[in-house]
């Protein structure tokens, strides 16, 4: 069906990505009063709120791109959604666990007890307390940005070549006479 449209595969992928990101931005703007009340009532620094906002936007774009790849690769919605949730879980677990370790100075890892710096809760505590290093946030944004670009390119290729992982709904090919 996608081959019948005059729209280029890149335009399809960019349109889908824009619509998903637009929905996220609408949700983000609707939460702004809550963020303002946290800023005024609890005294959370505006720098911390900015860091969390940048991280949330980056994760939203990369998750949307992963969802597009899974949607382009699978015909069945259930398979695509399950695959998307699993991939996003793996990517978020890996980036929140490994990036603080990779960007931490070597003495801070070796000078403490075993596995102290490896715990994901340590990175979360650092983000909430506002002590996330610029290198950590930059690495997080770069990793998710590259992931979003790669996933968008892969979705474009899958749509262009009409490749599907599960051929469950494809009509049977006629037998040669």
HELIX and SHEET records of a PDB file:
HELIX    1   1 UNK A    2  UNK A    4  5                                   3    
HELIX    2   2 UNK A    9  UNK A   30  1                                  22    
HELIX    3   3 UNK A   32  UNK A   37  1                                   6    
HELIX    4   4 UNK A   38  UNK A   42  3                                   5    
HELIX    5   5 UNK A   46  UNK A   73  1                                  28    
HELIX    6   6 UNK A   77  UNK A  103  1                                  27    
HELIX    7   7 UNK A  106  UNK A  110  1                                   5    
HELIX    8   8 UNK A  120  UNK A  129  1                                  10    
HELIX    9   9 UNK A  134  UNK A  161  1                                  28    
END                                                                             
